[in-house]
């Protein structure tokens, strides 16, 4: 090889290496402060690998555009105090972790794959937009409230709920009230059917095209005591306990639950009952006591009983295929 060609080859190799270093250095060099990595607005259109822990500070944005792919390697942590946007056609693959602080916002219209061992710890806001998906064998861990998640897309990754919190005798998990055989309500809790719940019911009834009347809505502690005593007088307390809640343990006292149209299990086989089971989640409701889940919920199959959770949370539970107890991680104590 001539000296000219050799010099040209060395120059090409040097420029290629310099370009690679320029791309890799911000992700790996310990000399740079981590929060400098994504200061301002960075757009990713190709492949971008994060192999060391770093930060998207408040006021900064990492924007994964159509065709862009970000890989967060095992052991790496992306601290999200600013904004992570994943456009349609963009993708983020997580083997390490994303830790979203209270000011963090992730907006996913593309895909976020939580690979085995990977996690997204959600402490800020998370928008899973229409067409967006969060999936994989990793975990989406909710730190605060489920209301911090706005899900219009699909989430099939495992969701880890926060621990139950009791305040003034009312237990919530991620802001969701839980009432079952273990968790009860104070005698003086509740004063009627929740306004938002009733509005959602009206929208659902109109969309269904069925009569879909409310057989039973709000029940006070005292009313539930009378109701249980009535059924116990007919079937005995042990049998009544399989389908009627003890006072303080009824969801009806929350003002967020209602019985629709019929109190017969055959209702689930009617066109209206089938429509309710297949569509109630679209309006923020959950079929609370599904068939085959008696050992989890503690109650027999009730195709008429729905519980309001809001559209986003209801969709998360629907997509998970779990009962409320399983979704909130309290099923062992149901």
Buried (B, 14 or more C-beta within 10 A) or exposed (E): EEEEEEEEEEEEEEEEEEEEEEEEEBBBEEEBEBBEBBBEEBEBBEEBBBBBBBBBBBEBBBBBBEBBBBBBBEEBBBBBBBBBBBBBBBBBBBBBBBBBBEBBBBBBBBBBBBBEBBBBBBBBBBBBBEBBBBBBEBBBBBBBBBBBBBBBBBBBBBBBBBEBEEEEEBBBBBBBBBBBBBBBBEBEBBEEBBEEBBEBBEEBBEEBEBEBEBEBBBBBBEBBBEBBEEBBEEBEEEEBBEBBBBBBBBBBBBBBBBBBBBBEBEBBEBEBBEBBBEEBBBBBBBBBBBEEBBEBBBBEBBBBBBBBBBBBBBBBBBBBEBBBBBBBBBBEEB
